[in-house]
């Protein structure tokens, strides 16, 4: 009988929520990602020490600017390794500290694309990953017009989704598990798959795409359980951790689509403007809390990675 992972792939493109090359080889995802959180883990894995040493040896200087260059260099080097193993794209993150600076986000995206190009990986293989702030969405809008495709992450509200669709971004990553975490803490209850707040949120984002006739791809992210994953079978893409990929791969059974992207589009809604975006997002306590928390966490991991790099450079 077919594994549930292979059965799931009949309905959704599977993306590996990891930068671990062995996991990518094992589960054969369409796309994958690299970010400071994953690079930080690599510092403690024997398999990546030679890559780290090689890339850091090319860095001149030991100051903050040198460390920042090293962070980008490692991200791109890891992204290139991943690109050799997958048929699709590698999402590469703009630092969370730039989440409220459109101009700086655009500049950093250009730097990353140029660095990939210098290593022979074209922009068509890369998704620039930005937080779904108003400023991040505006940066993505500009980049998309230049032919640089974007993945808008940390998406928790309907207002964020609508702004991303209006901006014509290539892909959005609405979070499942973090949404559900917030509601579980707020209500003190558990949720079955059909009533799960995170699942229902992502299904709503998919409906908005269909109803508005938008081209943006929806990729469910931040799963806590296999049940959440299966409750979103049929969502165009699902980014799944190695632990859940293993659980799916080691069990057999059919997977029925729970989300459909079929349907006739209606009239597109009026584009959301900045005041309405900020008000509606702020009015959603869960989304407001989780976006701020997510940016802080990503920034903390970036700073921790920079610290490890500085220590390594100074020890050389």
Secondary structure as the mmCIF struct_conf table of DSSP 4:
data_model
#
loop_
_struct_conf.conf_type_id
_struct_conf.id
_struct_conf.beg_label_comp_id
_struct_conf.beg_label_asym_id
_struct_conf.beg_label_seq_id
_struct_conf.end_label_comp_id
_struct_conf.end_label_asym_id
_struct_conf.end_label_seq_id
STRN STRN1 UNK A 3 UNK A 3
HELX_RH_AL_P HELX_RH_AL_P1 UNK A 4 UNK A 8
TURN_TY1_P TURN_TY1_P1 UNK A 9 UNK A 11
BEND BEND1 UNK A 12 UNK A 12
STRN STRN2 UNK A 13 UNK A 16
BEND BEND2 UNK A 17 UNK A 17
HELX_RH_AL_P HELX_RH_AL_P2 UNK A 21 UNK A 27
BEND BEND3 UNK A 30 UNK A 30
STRN STRN3 UNK A 31 UNK A 31
STRN STRN4 UNK A 32 UNK A 34
HELX_RH_AL_P HELX_RH_AL_P3 UNK A 36 UNK A 42
TURN_TY1_P TURN_TY1_P2 UNK A 43 UNK A 44
HELX_RH_3T_P HELX_RH_3T_P1 UNK A 46 UNK A 48
HELX_RH_AL_P HELX_RH_AL_P4 UNK A 49 UNK A 57
TURN_TY1_P TURN_TY1_P3 UNK A 58 UNK A 58
BEND BEND4 UNK A 63 UNK A 63
HELX_RH_AL_P HELX_RH_AL_P5 UNK A 64 UNK A 83
TURN_TY1_P TURN_TY1_P4 UNK A 84 UNK A 85
BEND BEND5 UNK A 87 UNK A 88
STRN STRN5 UNK A 90 UNK A 93
HELX_LH_PP_P HELX_LH_PP_P1 UNK A 94 UNK A 95
HELX_RH_3T_P HELX_RH_3T_P2 UNK A 96 UNK A 98
TURN_TY1_P TURN_TY1_P5 UNK A 99 UNK A 100
HELX_RH_AL_P HELX_RH_AL_P6 UNK A 102 UNK A 118
TURN_TY1_P TURN_TY1_P6 UNK A 119 UNK A 120
HELX_RH_3T_P HELX_RH_3T_P3 UNK A 123 UNK A 125
STRN STRN6 UNK A 126 UNK A 131
BEND BEND6 UNK A 133 UNK A 133
HELX_RH_AL_P HELX_RH_AL_P7 UNK A 134 UNK A 145
TURN_TY1_P TURN_TY1_P7 UNK A 146 UNK A 147
STRN STRN7 UNK A 150 UNK A 155
BEND BEND7 UNK A 157 UNK A 157
HELX_RH_AL_P HELX_RH_AL_P8 UNK A 158 UNK A 167
TURN_TY1_P TURN_TY1_P8 UNK A 168 UNK A 168
BEND BEND8 UNK A 170 UNK A 170
STRN STRN8 UNK A 171 UNK A 174
STRN STRN9 UNK A 175 UNK A 175
BEND BEND9 UNK A 176 UNK A 176
HELX_RH_AL_P HELX_RH_AL_P9 UNK A 177 UNK A 187
TURN_TY1_P TURN_TY1_P9 UNK A 193 UNK A 195
HELX_RH_AL_P HELX_RH_AL_P10 UNK A 197 UNK A 212
TURN_TY1_P TURN_TY1_P10 UNK A 213 UNK A 213
HELX_LH_PP_P HELX_LH_PP_P2 UNK A 216 UNK A 216
STRN STRN10 UNK A 217 UNK A 220
STRN STRN11 UNK A 221 UNK A 221
BEND BEND10 UNK A 225 UNK A 225
HELX_RH_AL_P HELX_RH_AL_P11 UNK A 226 UNK A 230
TURN_TY1_P TURN_TY1_P11 UNK A 231 UNK A 234
BEND BEND11 UNK A 235 UNK A 236
STRN STRN12 UNK A 237 UNK A 240
HELX_RH_AL_P HELX_RH_AL_P12 UNK A 242 UNK A 249
TURN_TY1_P TURN_TY1_P12 UNK A 250 UNK A 250
BEND BEND12 UNK A 251 UNK A 251
STRN STRN13 UNK A 252 UNK A 252
BEND BEND13 UNK A 263 UNK A 263
HELX_LH_PP_P HELX_LH_PP_P3 UNK A 267 UNK A 272
HELX_RH_AL_P HELX_RH_AL_P13 UNK A 274 UNK A 283
HELX_RH_AL_P HELX_RH_AL_P14 UNK A 285 UNK A 315
#
